[in-house]
Amino acid sequence: MVDKLSLPLRVPAPPPYRVFPETSHQHQRQQGAVYPPPSPSPIAPLLQELLHDPLLPKELDAANSPPRLLNQRRRRRPVPSSRRPRLGKHHDPNRGKPWTVDPRVSACARRILQSLLDSPDVGPARLDELLDGLEPEVNRPAAATATARDGLDSLSVDLLGIIEGLEFQKRSAVALDVFDWARRRHGDARLFSACGGGGGPLAPVVISILGREGRMADAAALLRSLQEEGCSVDVYTYTSLITAYARNGKYREAVSVFQKMEEDGCKPTLITYNIVLNVYGKLCMPWNEIISVVDDMKKDGIFPDRYTYNTLISCCRRGSLHEEALEIFQEMNSVGFHPDKVTYNALLDVYGKSRRHKEAMGVLQEMEVNGFPPSIVSYNSLISAFSKDGMLDEAMELKEQMKSRGIKPDVVTYTTLLSGFEKAGKDGLAMKVFEEMKTEGCKANLCTYNALIKMHGNRGKFSEMMLVFEELRSGGFVPDIVTWNTLLSIFGLNGMDSEVSGVFKEMKKAGFVPERDTYNTLISAYSRCGSFDQAMVIYGRMITVGICPDLSTYNAVLAALARGGLWEQAEKILDEMKDRCCKANELTYSSLLHAYANGKELNRMGALADDIYSGVIEAHTVLLKTLVLVYSKSNLLTETERAFLELRKRGSSPDIITLNAMVSIYGRRQMVSKVDEILSFMKESGFTPSLTTYNSLINMYSRMGDPERSEEVLGEIKSKGGRPDLFSYNTVIYAYGRVGRIKDASRIFQEMKASGLKPDVVTYNTFVASYTANSMFAEAVDVICYMIRNGCRPNENTYNSIVDGYCKVGLREEAGTFIHNLQQLDPSISKEDRNKLSERLAKG
């Protein structure tokens, strides 16, 4: 079992992706469609990225004039500068000026370009008519031919000028039609050899256009066609394809092209390395592999620039690698690259995600001292950090500080705060933020809708959740990967495994390819549904498709192990994380605490708690809240209260989960005054009681022998728009049953069935126990028959209740008769189970 659960010490590299399919370009031409329709838009992220710059350096992104790249030289060593240029700053003197046609483009080609731009709709006939006017090279003036771009004939110069001009004027479809015309008219051999033997600048320009149009299959096919014609593909063509894949979120494919590029002996440039490093960051590759790429750069004589350092700092965000980020920041300064606003924002975000709020605020102050006033990106990053840690007062103060400095909160600000209040269980305040957002004229985006879906779903308000989902679509939005992942998580949290599978199928049907976050969500969802084996199957599938686990994956697997109390396997996972240089965070140790608690390893749990209290393991808010929860579940009152007081002493605000843990442990002990204190605090602090809160109250009143109060709480759940679960109904049924009020228990049973919930074995056992407690053995047997008829198999507790009930009233002979005839009542019961009952009778 351990071997099956243990993660591999060395995760294999992503398998080669078939970027260049077998289908020939000639076959595509025969089908009359070199470029099929563009695929659906790729996944949108949950929150805006901190870096305003795109995935790629601006030198490549400014593909208005890609041929200029051909004249750029590698930067061999960093040159200290005091000018603080922005990330990816272009040193081309023409950058920022209006685009003009290359002077070497013929007058005929200029006229054709203008005609194409003047034509709103360019059909095939019109295209042929215009392009047929291109002058053959033999008719060109000698001067025009002599000034053609190095290695290109004049026809290629004209084609390149027309395509660049069309792309600059946002006529990408026509630009691609021109290229398609050239291939049909002149053939790949003529066209590519005329472009310098490797497609020249024409290939990277067209690949870039295809990438912006999301037509990645065509971009890959173009590069393959170059190879089929025997052309030597240059670094600019490879880099354009890598960039195109990265732009479309196809990071593994981008890595595959980079690997092929190196296999072909094509040396990367600084731009290539920068893009690949950014891709590695998006893939959350282990830090040692990212640094390995930097080492390869330096071995090639290519030294990092400011973009490289900023990218490396950004790579530290996902794994909370604040120490590594600081080292990169210091190295960047030491080689003469002064940090810019992007650098500071990236470092601030790393500290925020690492829950190091003091250091994050320090970065904010340093920015201002060095002449970089905080932007909305800076504030949003800090607000996100405080919100995720439940420090919502501080987050709101930051929002007011923004406004006082003339920075208007945007949709990211409001959505982050909404999510923070939702996570804390303060639904009322979350909706106030939403209303303020609308009042300020800030329109909701897809991320906002995703946050609202999560809020309603986590409260079991599925009708409200689906209304938001419909509103999302009616607002012109298309569900993205976050929407699907949120639904997977909600259904998993509610143990609805069939819905999890259904959503996953719908997600794939919608064209979304599962990536790491989806697999992580599925692992968590199936483990919450009790389908641990399925969760491990998902993990294995993730490894098979070449996705390396990151910190989130390990934490998802640890959480799954924790639910089963598999603490030994959890410790092995922790060792493997260390071997892979994957630093454990507060969620890692939180899962370990849950594993110890569920495995009844109270000594290990206590030792880990001592490390947290003493500071050996940093006492993050998350860990202190986890201690409250696990001690409450373990019914250790003193330890629970100590953890709760420690949380308050450190200035951290408890969330709804922590408060529910306190209500639960006080309720189990019938400490009504303490429960009322917690409930008053919740109300004063704006917390919205959850189903867990209500269930704890139902349980408390049930233990106190007050079934009416239990039923009142059940009614309150429904009056507040909630949906009672099986525990809610079962506990009220138990409350009535234990005081002999079987008629009322039956009434609640019918109400439960009418709500759409299916009775489980606990429900039926409650009735069996109630009947036997009142010596109503015939009725108890009737319940068992009803169970079996309705597909609910009795368990050991079912039969133990009846045997024990007979014994309590001295009817041992009747108990023996019951056991003897049990095979007729329940044909599925084993001989071993009947023997256990006989032994119980003998001892009783």
TIGU-179257 format. One line per 2 residues: number of its first residue (from 1); their letters; for each residue x, y, z of C-alpha. Coordinates in steps of 0.001 Angstrom, whole numbers, plus 500000, padded with zeros to 6 digits. Example, Ala and Ser with C-alpha at 12.3 -4.5 7.8 and 13.67 -1.06 7.14 Angstrom:
BEGIN
1) as) 512300,495500,507800; 513670,498940,507140
***
This chain:
BEGIN
1) mv) 500000,500000,500000; 502788,502410,500948
3) dk) 504589,501837,497671; 501448,502595,495710
5) ls) 500833,505806,497600; 504395,507028,497696
7) lp) 505176,509628,495054; 508188,509057,492787
9) lr) 511400,510614,493986; 512183,511712,490472
11) vp) 509260,512803,488362; 509901,512122,484668
13) ap) 510269,515035,482274; 507251,515822,480101
15) pp) 507016,513303,477250; 507751,514647,473781
17) yr) 504625,516345,472534; 503750,515823,468867
19) vf) 504088,519456,467895; 504778,518426,464310
21) pe) 502081,515941,463244; 502471,513390,460497
23) ts) 499927,514981,458148; 501759,516579,455219
25) hq) 501297,520174,454170; 500665,518999,450636
27) hq) 497692,516963,451880; 496314,520059,453582
29) rq) 496556,522014,450334; 494701,519279,448504
31) qg) 491870,519639,450982; 491665,523324,450045
33) av) 492180,524645,453578; 495758,525280,454593
35) yp) 494539,527002,457741; 491457,525610,459509
37) pp) 489223,527913,461580; 490828,529163,464797
39) sp) 490282,527120,467936; 488323,528501,470907
41) sp) 490048,531088,473044; 492336,529523,475661
43) ia) 491865,529549,479398; 491564,532859,481246
45) pl) 493257,533177,484682; 491388,533729,487962
47) lq) 493127,537036,488753; 495193,539360,486590
49) el) 498902,538615,486513; 501054,541068,488412
51) lh) 503348,541690,485479; 501745,543944,482914
53) dp) 504171,542674,480315; 503054,539614,478344
55) ll) 504639,536181,478524; 507269,537133,476009
57) pk) 509812,539932,475865; 508525,542969,474049
59) el) 511234,542585,471420; 509336,539548,470135
61) da) 505874,540791,470939; 506366,543863,468805
63) an) 506095,541747,465719; 505093,544717,463632
65) sp) 508627,544521,462361; 510156,541132,463275
67) pr) 512942,541401,460648; 514607,543933,462909
69) ll) 515368,541002,465185; 517767,539683,462584
71) nq) 520101,542580,463227; 520120,542221,466998
73) rr) 523222,540811,468650; 523427,538649,471725
75) rr) 524122,540460,474914; 527286,538877,476270
77) rp) 527410,540545,479672; 525189,542874,481654
79) vp) 525956,546540,481303; 525256,548535,484470
81) ss) 522864,551374,483867; 521312,554041,486011
83) rr) 518398,554665,483645; 516168,551887,484980
85) pr) 514661,550784,481630; 511378,548914,481783
87) lg) 511150,545149,481467; 511832,544044,477898
89) kh) 512694,547590,476752; 513429,547660,473064
91) hd) 516575,549484,471925; 515324,549901,468356
93) pn) 515332,553678,467610; 512183,553220,465499
95) rg) 510175,551778,468387; 507169,553916,469227
97) kp) 507147,555683,465884; 504341,555134,463342
99) wt) 504860,552002,461293; 506040,552628,457742
101) vd) 506558,550321,454809; 510158,549190,454388
103) pr) 511803,551441,451743; 513030,548334,449939
105) vs) 509456,547238,449171; 508583,547957,445546
107) ac) 506085,550623,444501; 503890,547903,443028
109) ar) 503759,546054,446366; 502927,549321,448142
111) ri) 499968,549885,445826; 498790,546311,446403
113) lq) 499037,546766,450166; 496990,549966,450013
115) sl) 494368,548305,447836; 494087,545413,450279
117) ld) 493711,547833,453182; 491049,549800,451315
119) sp) 489023,546666,450557; 486702,545727,453445
121) dv) 486205,542212,452091; 488959,540530,450110
123) gp) 487720,537352,448468; 489884,534805,446586
125) ar) 489187,536369,443178; 490073,539886,444353
127) ld) 493207,538556,446059; 494377,536828,442875
129) el) 493667,539963,440853; 495739,542185,443136
131) ld) 498645,539855,443861; 499070,538891,440211
133) gl) 500348,542424,439802; 503520,541738,441770
135) ep) 506419,542401,439412; 508635,539419,438603
137) ev) 512193,539888,439741; 513481,540131,436186
139) nr) 511444,543330,435682; 512727,545009,438837
141) pa) 515043,547969,438640; 518613,547010,439488
143) aa) 518598,549335,442482; 515526,547644,443956
145) ta) 517049,544196,443574; 520370,545326,444995
147) ta) 518717,546782,448077; 516631,543709,448835
149) rd) 517101,542387,452319; 520169,540224,452816
151) gl) 519543,536681,451568; 516061,537521,450208
153) ds) 514924,538026,446658; 512738,540993,445800
155) ls) 509508,538947,445666; 510064,537833,449277
157) vd) 510773,541418,450311; 507457,542501,448794
159) ll) 505511,539654,450368; 507038,540393,453755
161) gi) 506202,544091,453456; 502579,543369,452508
163) ie) 502083,540808,455291; 503681,543069,457913
165) gl) 501575,546011,456783; 498348,544037,456943
167) ef) 499193,542664,460382; 500041,546141,461662
169) qk) 496613,547336,460530; 494984,544357,462308
171) rs) 494083,542573,459088; 495594,539275,460199
173) av) 493194,537097,458207; 494079,538881,454961
175) al) 497798,538684,455823; 497504,534925,456159
177) dv) 495542,534737,452907; 498429,536523,451175
179) fd) 500897,534021,452565; 498650,531142,451526
181) wa) 498433,532616,448014; 502223,532794,447797
183) rr) 502560,529144,448787; 499973,528057,446215
185) rh) 501466,530199,443469; 505164,529599,444010
187) gd) 505352,526411,446078; 507166,525914,449371
189) ar) 510497,525019,447748; 510613,528267,445751
191) lf) 509199,530432,448527; 511329,529201,451406
193) sa) 514560,528974,449420; 513938,532528,448225
195) cg) 513634,533583,451859; 517179,532635,452665
197) gg) 516936,528852,452899; 515275,528771,456346
199) gg) 512144,530732,455703; 514012,533945,456530
201) pl) 512014,536527,458461; 508803,535483,456671
203) ap) 508389,532245,458661; 508670,533795,462153
205) vv) 506367,536659,461125; 503652,534269,459926
207) is) 504088,531955,462930; 503666,534966,465232
209) il) 500457,535970,463441; 499109,532416,463666
211) gr) 499967,532361,467358; 498050,535578,467993
213) eg) 495094,534074,466143; 495267,530927,468324
215) rm) 495975,528722,465296; 498742,526657,466824
217) ad) 498295,523557,464658; 498949,525717,461578
219) aa) 501953,527399,463189; 503501,524003,463963
221) al) 502654,522756,460444; 504499,525710,458906
223) lr) 507673,524901,460787; 507332,521272,459776
225) sl) 506975,522306,456125; 510269,524157,456358
227) qe) 511920,520978,457578; 510264,518895,454835
229) eg) 511778,521232,452257; 515210,520666,453792
231) cs) 515447,524199,455169; 517581,524848,458196
233) vd) 515218,526345,460766; 516808,529298,462536
235) vy) 516525,530476,466121; 513991,533197,465260
237) ty) 511540,530718,463742; 511870,528374,466720
239) ts) 511535,531271,469150; 508416,532516,467381
241) li) 506777,529094,467737; 507803,528817,471415
243) ta) 506348,532293,471983; 503133,531406,470155
245) ya) 502610,528318,472308; 503334,530310,475472
247) rn) 500918,533056,474417; 498181,530436,474023
249) gk) 498863,528827,477401; 500302,525667,475841
251) yr) 503369,525635,478031; 504310,521980,477732
253) ea) 504262,522245,473950; 506500,525319,474211
255) vs) 509009,523293,476244; 508827,520501,473674
257) vf) 509748,522915,470859; 512618,524282,472954
259) qk) 513931,520756,473488; 513690,520015,469761
261) me) 515470,523251,468999; 518393,522230,471198
263) ed) 518400,518704,469714; 518729,520274,466244
265) gc) 521801,522176,467408; 520113,525577,467160
267) kp) 521525,527854,469872; 518945,529839,471879
269) tl) 519247,533605,472224; 518647,535641,475363
271) it) 515084,536239,474170; 514520,532493,473779
273) yn) 515857,531778,477253; 513698,534516,478788
275) iv) 510551,533095,477224; 511446,529558,478309
277) ln) 512131,530684,481876; 508729,532340,481968
279) vy) 507171,529130,480643; 508981,527113,483327
281) gk) 507492,529476,485886; 503997,528965,484476
283) lc) 504559,525200,484616; 505743,525553,488221
285) mp) 508849,523553,487434; 511100,522751,490426
287) wn) 513417,525602,491311; 516554,523568,490645
289) ei) 515399,522945,487044; 514743,526653,486519
291) is) 518212,527507,487791; 519631,524811,485518
293) vv) 518311,526768,482508; 520042,529895,483820
295) dd) 523295,527940,484178; 522955,526758,480562
297) mk) 522520,530384,479487; 525710,531422,481188
299) kd) 527623,528464,479746; 526559,529684,476302
301) gi) 527998,533094,477113; 524560,534662,477466
303) fp) 524073,536627,480649; 520742,537487,482291
305) dr) 519194,540883,481704; 516613,542720,483761
307) yt) 513778,540755,482164; 515516,537502,483166
309) yn) 515847,538551,486787; 512259,539805,486964
311) tl) 511068,536525,485471; 513077,534493,487978
313) is) 511605,536434,490890; 508122,535800,489454
315) cc) 508927,532077,489243; 509247,532068,493037
317) rr) 505603,533016,493591; 503903,529638,493267
319) gs) 506181,527779,495658; 506403,530654,498166
321) lh) 510176,530729,497577; 510787,534044,499326
323) ee) 514395,533235,500247; 515258,532340,496646
325) al) 513487,535474,495392; 515556,537622,497731
327) ei) 518774,535973,496482; 517821,536749,492868
329) fq) 516950,540326,493857; 520333,540765,495519
331) em) 522229,539241,492570; 520333,541527,490207
333) ns) 521550,544551,492166; 525097,543251,492427
335) vg) 525525,542976,488632; 524241,546490,488032
337) fh) 520587,546026,487163; 518557,548355,489320
339) pd) 515092,547047,490232; 512143,548647,488468
341) kv) 508446,548690,489313; 507944,545228,487842
343) ty) 510759,543861,490022; 509294,545320,493192
345) na) 505770,544155,492375; 507004,540624,491678
347) ll) 509015,540522,494940; 506084,541979,496875
349) dv) 503825,539271,495463; 506281,536524,496438
351) yg) 506318,537784,500020; 502533,538090,499996
353) ks) 502021,534540,498759; 504578,533366,501326
355) rr) 502438,535044,504007; 505316,537287,505046
357) hk) 503295,540449,505420; 505959,542475,507200
359) ea) 508475,541907,504399; 505799,542689,501785
361) mg) 505057,546027,503439; 508811,546651,503549
363) vl) 508996,546216,499774; 506137,548711,499410
365) qe) 508080,551284,501421; 511323,550627,499510
367) me) 509495,551150,496223; 508463,554633,497279
369) vn) 511916,555531,498584; 513421,554552,495241
371) gf) 510986,556607,493208; 508399,553974,492322
373) pp) 505066,554923,493892; 502896,551853,494464
375) si) 500466,551147,491656; 497136,549364,491675
377) vs) 499091,546169,490965; 501087,546673,494178
379) yn) 498000,547304,496282; 496044,544437,494768
381) sl) 498901,542085,495569; 498958,543201,499206
383) is) 495174,543077,499519; 495254,539526,498160
385) af) 497928,538501,500679; 496039,539930,503672
387) sk) 492673,538595,502465; 493931,535048,502040
389) dg) 495215,535112,505609; 491892,536349,506953
391) ml) 493331,539792,507792; 490353,541531,506248
393) de) 490461,544700,508330; 494001,545313,507077
395) am) 492905,544514,503522; 490075,547055,503734
397) el) 492468,549660,505160; 494712,549136,502136
399) ke) 491732,549694,499853; 490993,553010,501600
401) qm) 494684,553945,501409; 494560,553337,497656
403) ks) 491578,555639,497291; 493193,558365,499396
405) rg) 496165,558302,497005; 493936,558692,493991
407) ik) 494127,555055,492908; 490659,553784,492074
409) pd) 489991,550167,493110; 489365,547970,490087
411) vv) 487550,544692,489522; 490577,542760,490816
413) ty) 490516,544721,494083; 486825,544123,494679
415) tt) 486889,540477,493597; 489853,539771,495885
417) ll) 488028,541298,498855; 484814,539465,497961
419) sg) 486742,536177,497910; 488409,537003,501220
421) fe) 485117,537665,502996; 483613,534540,501404
423) ka) 486491,532404,502638; 486129,533844,506147
425) gk) 482414,533032,506097; 481294,536669,506106
427) dg) 478809,536422,503275; 477005,539634,504216
429) la) 480203,541663,503978; 481136,539863,500758
431) mk) 477873,541012,499186; 478437,544557,500520
433) vf) 481750,544609,498634; 479920,543388,495538
435) ee) 477271,546105,495882; 479962,548788,496388
437) mk) 481696,547529,493272; 478506,547964,491223
439) te) 477813,551394,492788; 481287,552556,491773
441) gc) 480547,551564,488185; 483053,548728,488202
443) ka) 481712,545908,486049; 482017,542322,487222
445) nl) 484345,540117,485221; 484577,536368,484922
447) ct) 486688,536184,488090; 483936,537952,490039
449) yn) 481323,535480,488826; 483653,532595,489708
451) al) 483979,533974,493248; 480188,534249,493603
453) ik) 479733,530701,492298; 482210,529515,494909
455) mh) 480473,531421,497716; 477002,530030,496987
457) gn) 478306,526541,496237; 480304,526334,499460
459) rg) 477115,527186,501390; 475171,524453,499591
461) kf) 473000,527068,497860; 473071,525331,494519
463) se) 470065,527151,493041; 471744,530534,493702
465) mm) 474994,529117,492341; 473331,528109,489075
467) lv) 471643,531520,488800; 475093,533122,488916
469) fe) 476282,530603,486329; 473437,531617,484008
471) el) 474097,535312,484684; 477726,534691,483733
473) rs) 476678,533321,480354; 474010,535948,479710
475) gg) 476659,538595,480411; 478635,537365,477426
477) fv) 481210,535380,479382; 482286,531834,478624
479) pd) 483127,529544,481582; 486901,529258,481879
481) iv) 489155,526691,483513; 488673,528392,486912
483) tw) 484889,528126,486575; 485140,524409,485903
485) nt) 487706,523874,488664; 485454,525758,491110
487) ll) 482508,523508,490259; 484714,520424,490646
489) si) 485852,521658,494048; 482312,522493,495258
491) fg) 480842,519146,494260; 483839,517370,495742
493) ln) 483441,519286,498993; 479820,518135,499152
495) gm) 480717,514500,498432; 478895,514532,495094
497) ds) 481245,512247,493176; 478891,511654,490228
499) ev) 478638,515424,489725; 482454,515680,489903
501) sg) 482760,513142,487088; 480016,514881,485109
503) vf) 481626,518312,485376; 484985,516876,484362
505) ke) 483430,515342,481233; 481653,518592,480368
507) mk) 484880,520510,480868; 486743,518283,478411
509) ka) 483797,518436,476001; 484082,522242,476095
511) gf) 487625,521923,474794; 489592,522489,477986
513) vp) 492690,520364,478410; 493226,519483,482085
515) er) 496340,521127,483480; 498000,520911,486870
517) dt) 495383,522945,488754; 492583,520781,487364
519) yn) 494342,517585,488408; 495015,519077,491841
521) tl) 491332,519983,492163; 490257,516497,491067
523) is) 492589,514840,493575; 491036,516971,496328
525) ay) 487474,516505,495052; 487601,512702,494842
527) sr) 489327,512383,498211; 486593,514544,499805
529) cg) 484033,512217,498235; 485770,509291,499934
531) sf) 487066,507996,496589; 490691,507813,497682
533) dq) 491669,505232,495070; 490190,507417,492322
535) am) 492165,510390,493665; 495377,508378,493326
537) vi) 494368,507295,489803; 494051,510974,488897
539) yg) 497496,511645,490351; 498966,508788,488305
541) rm) 497274,510091,485150; 498748,513519,485772
543) it) 502260,512065,485946; 501629,509953,482830
545) vg) 500751,513002,480703; 503986,514642,481787
547) ic) 502774,517196,484331; 505222,517464,487207
549) pd) 503703,517812,490682; 504250,521128,492404
551) ls) 503656,522223,495992; 499883,522396,495374
553) ty) 499876,518824,494051; 501767,517497,497032
555) na) 499417,519366,499344; 496386,517901,497551
557) vl) 497807,514372,497907; 498689,515012,501554
559) aa) 495147,516244,502212; 493810,513028,500658
561) la) 496106,510929,502855; 495109,512989,505888
563) rg) 491414,512225,505383; 492231,508529,505661
565) gl) 494516,509048,508670; 497446,507624,506646
567) we) 500085,509520,508586; 502968,507168,507741
569) qa) 502450,507702,504015; 502056,511441,504669
571) ek) 505468,511511,506340; 506941,509727,503310
573) il) 505463,512369,501026; 507085,515053,503173
575) de) 510461,513317,502758; 509991,513129,498989
577) mk) 509167,516833,498862; 512459,517567,500596
579) dr) 514322,515316,498143; 512825,517291,495246
581) cc) 513684,520637,496881; 509968,521408,497199
583) ka) 509617,523461,500375; 506769,522543,502705
585) ne) 504436,525388,503600; 501717,525918,506179
587) lt) 499208,523861,504173; 501650,520948,504116
589) ys) 501972,520900,507898; 498239,521496,508226
591) sl) 497567,518266,506310; 500119,516449,508452
593) lh) 498252,517580,511583; 495002,516255,510110
595) ay) 496702,512951,509241; 497892,512555,512842
597) an) 494464,513514,514210; 492551,511117,511955
599) gk) 495100,508380,512630; 494679,508893,516417
601) el) 498396,509710,516703; 497900,512297,519422
603) nr) 501539,512229,520581; 502822,513065,517098
605) mg) 500162,515752,516773; 501246,517228,520096
607) al) 504937,517197,519100; 504144,519039,515863
609) ad) 502011,521516,517808; 504950,522198,520160
611) di) 507158,522955,517130; 504541,525450,515945
613) ys) 504153,527144,519326; 507933,527341,519850
615) gv) 508625,528739,516375; 510593,525762,515015
617) ie) 507846,525728,512378; 506609,529222,511660
619) ah) 503267,529723,513408; 501236,530838,510410
621) tv) 497603,531716,511001; 496610,528680,508933
623) ll) 498470,526337,511293; 496968,527849,514435
625) kt) 493495,527532,512926; 494272,523922,512010
627) lv) 495312,523188,515608; 491943,524482,516806
629) lv) 490193,522247,514307; 492125,519009,514912
631) ys) 492034,519323,518688; 488295,519996,518517
633) ks) 487771,516906,516337; 489861,514924,518824
635) nl) 487608,516232,521625; 490542,517732,523563
637) lt) 489031,520834,525148; 492102,522240,526923
639) et) 494289,521933,523832; 491555,523435,521618
641) er) 491176,526458,523886; 494953,526942,524032
643) af) 495213,526988,520223; 492264,529403,519966
645) le) 493783,531775,522547; 497164,531582,520795
647) lr) 495462,532549,517544; 493827,535587,519164
649) kr) 497001,536521,521062; 498932,536769,517787
651) gs) 496359,539199,516439; 494869,536816,513895
653) sp) 491176,536834,513202; 489440,533450,513395
655) di) 487460,532349,510365; 484132,530533,510190
657) it) 485828,527108,510258; 487709,527933,513458
659) ln) 484611,529339,515120; 482602,526280,514095
661) am) 485243,524083,515732; 484742,525985,518995
663) vs) 480926,525716,518730; 481313,521984,518080
665) iy) 483520,521151,521066; 481535,523326,523468
667) gr) 478292,521900,522073; 479411,518294,522579
669) rq) 479979,519177,526245; 476652,521017,526439
671) mv) 478461,524216,527467; 475604,526427,526286
673) sk) 476991,529717,527674; 480280,529194,525825
675) vd) 478417,528375,522621; 476374,531567,523027
677) ei) 479598,533579,523452; 480953,532264,520149
679) ls) 477639,532859,518374; 477536,536458,519687
681) fm) 481084,537037,518469; 480152,535653,515044
683) ke) 477164,537975,514797; 479107,541063,515941
685) sg) 481945,540300,513515; 479712,539809,510504
687) ft) 480097,536035,510149; 477302,534112,508449
689) ps) 476537,530824,510257; 477185,527869,507965
691) lt) 475537,524471,507817; 478317,523185,510101
693) ty) 477370,525812,512696; 473719,524785,512619
695) ns) 474552,521070,512722; 476643,521592,515856
697) li) 473706,523344,517496; 471310,520548,516466
699) nm) 473731,518037,517967; 474070,520026,521206
701) ys) 470314,520229,521776; 469940,516572,520853
703) rm) 472484,515611,523526; 470592,517789,525991
705) gd) 467381,515851,525286; 465672,518829,523708
707) pe) 464389,517596,520313; 462115,520630,519812
709) rs) 465109,523007,519873; 466936,520680,517482
711) ee) 464004,520860,515072; 463859,524656,515440
713) vl) 467464,524900,514270; 466626,522586,511361
715) ge) 463873,525003,510370; 466235,527974,510696
717) ik) 468599,526407,508144; 465780,526274,505606
719) sk) 464468,529744,506455; 467941,531179,505762
721) gg) 467993,529580,502304; 470238,526697,503311
723) rp) 469854,523007,502583; 469997,520611,505565
725) dl) 472094,517521,504940; 471787,513938,506161
727) fs) 473563,514775,509409; 471001,517519,510132
729) yn) 468009,515223,509668; 469614,512149,511253
731) tv) 470473,514098,514392; 466928,515451,514795
733) iy) 465541,511948,514196; 467926,510690,516886
735) ay) 466848,513493,519255; 463208,512441,519029
737) gr) 463999,508735,519004; 466073,508779,522180
739) vg) 463162,510228,524154; 460725,507695,522683
741) ri) 458920,510070,520345; 458966,507702,517360
743) kd) 456012,509407,515659; 457915,512721,515523
745) as) 461051,510915,514348; 459004,509351,511521
747) ri) 457648,512782,510596; 461215,514137,510225
749) fq) 462104,511002,508232; 459324,511742,505725
751) em) 460393,515382,505544; 463961,514296,504779
753) ka) 462813,512048,501924; 460611,514834,500544
755) sg) 463679,517116,500417; 465348,514701,497989
757) lk) 467837,513195,500443; 468197,509429,500492
759) pd) 468245,507836,503967; 471532,506120,504788
761) vv) 472452,503336,507180; 472812,505861,510027
763) ty) 469213,506997,509503; 467860,503459,509686
765) nt) 470111,502498,512598; 468730,505452,514510
767) fv) 465220,504045,514151; 466371,500514,515013
769) as) 468082,501784,518172; 465021,503848,519121
771) yt) 462636,500906,518720; 464864,498479,520627
773) an) 465356,501023,523416; 461588,500944,523812
775) sm) 461412,497111,523492; 459635,497413,520134
777) fa) 461577,494567,518512; 459031,493714,515814
779) ea) 459105,497302,514608; 462926,497215,514623
781) vd) 462906,494113,512409; 460417,495848,510091
783) vi) 462917,498680,509698; 465617,496182,508718
785) cy) 463320,494652,506084; 462555,498148,504771
787) mi) 466281,498925,504598; 467062,495822,502564
789) rn) 464144,496427,500183; 465393,499992,499544
791) gc) 468961,498961,498784; 470558,499952,502087
793) rp) 472521,497065,503558; 472431,496731,507374
795) ne) 475805,496910,509084; 477250,495560,512310
797) nt) 475708,498355,514405; 472224,497516,513089
799) yn) 472259,493981,514469; 474232,494860,517591
801) si) 471417,497251,518605; 468817,494478,518503
803) vd) 470959,491897,520321; 471896,494460,522999
805) gy) 468240,495530,523316; 467100,491961,523978
807) ck) 469864,491504,526562; 468964,494688,528421
809) vg) 465448,493453,529097; 466570,489886,529859
811) lr) 465304,488306,526636; 468487,486377,525833
813) ee) 466592,483423,524357; 464756,485728,521932
815) ag) 468120,487236,520990; 469452,483774,520175
817) tf) 466370,483042,518046; 466900,486334,516206
819) ih) 470514,485387,515399; 469479,481867,514329
821) nl) 466847,483205,511885; 468954,486111,510642
823) qq) 470018,484290,507481; 466394,484273,506325
825) ld) 465957,487961,507084; 469219,489021,505443
827) ps) 470577,486408,502973; 473704,488516,502386
829) is) 474924,488268,505986; 478016,486121,506361
831) ke) 478571,483240,508768; 481404,485216,510312
833) dr) 479063,488108,511140; 476527,485731,512708
835) nk) 479292,484183,514827; 480297,487657,516043
837) ls) 476718,488287,517160; 476630,484941,518989
839) er) 479875,485850,520786; 478379,489222,521709
841) la) 475304,487510,523127; 477479,485099,525123
843) kg) 479431,487986,526649; 476353,490131,527228
***
